[in-house]
Every structure is written in C-alpha cells, then in structure tokens.
Amino acid sequence: MANLTNKTSRCRKNKRRTHWVLQAPNLNECPHCHKPKLSHRVCPDCGYYKGKAVKQVKE
C-alpha cells in the first residue's frame, strides 16, 4: 500500500476544492404565463412548451 511522503495541508486541500460549489439553476421567463421556468422544459405553471399546450395542468 502506498504511503504519503508529505501530508497535504488543510490550506492546500481547500484551495483545490474551491470550485466544488453548487450553482443556482438558470431560469428563463415563460413566454405564455411570464413565470420563471427551466430552459428546454415544459412550464410547470401553464403546461406550454414552444408556444404549444403540451400537458394539462390542474388548478
């Protein structure tokens, strides 16, 4: 089994992990109901996608 020759410091480990961050999803405005929705997905509020009704939404 391999053994470490030098211990990785907390500072160096944390510098490497600086890019491990969650990002907020990019939301676009629905052209039909003007509410935020994920791009390339059916709007959960009105059920439209690319100007066409794709699914029925319960109110």
VOGU-3710 file (C-alpha; in Angstrom, 3 decimals, decimal comma):
1> manltnktsr> 0,000/0,000/0,000  1,289/3,468/-0,867  2,282/5,816/1,938  2,267/9,576/1,832  5,659/11,237/1,880  4,237/14,660/2,775  0,913/15,413/4,403  -1,454/17,597/2,358  -2,183/20,686/4,420  -5,711/21,936/5,084
11> crknkrrthw> -4,946/25,109/3,153  -3,781/23,253/0,045  -6,716/20,827/0,207  -9,210/23,689/0,495  -7,601/25,606/-2,380  -8,154/22,571/-4,586  -11,793/22,331/-3,519  -12,733/25,991/-4,124  -14,603/25,105/-7,328  -16,815/22,497/-5,640
21> vlqapnlnec> -19,788/24,793/-5,306  -23,460/24,460/-6,152  -24,842/26,885/-8,704  -28,380/28,179/-8,926  -30,262/26,883/-11,993  -30,658/29,249/-14,928  -34,300/30,265/-15,068  -35,983/31,768/-18,114  -39,309/33,536/-18,372  -42,167/31,509/-19,822
31> phchkpklsh> -43,456/33,369/-22,913  -47,027/32,275/-22,181  -47,531/32,936/-18,443  -44,345/35,008/-17,756  -43,306/32,935/-14,743  -39,770/31,550/-14,256  -39,087/28,067/-15,624  -36,099/25,895/-16,514  -34,985/26,219/-20,121  -35,924/23,450/-22,595
41> rvcpdcgyyk> -38,625/22,147/-20,240  -42,409/22,330/-20,105  -43,643/25,183/-17,914  -44,963/23,662/-14,660  -47,476/26,509/-14,204  -49,208/26,632/-17,591  -48,073/23,417/-19,353  -46,836/25,155/-22,511  -43,640/24,408/-24,427  -42,560/26,340/-27,539
51> gkavkqvke> -45,959/28,014/-27,768  -47,974/24,782/-27,712  -50,025/23,243/-24,911  -48,225/20,011/-24,059  -49,842/18,910/-20,803  -52,916/19,675/-18,756  -52,246/21,492/-15,504  -54,500/21,012/-12,501  -55,649/24,239/-10,887
//
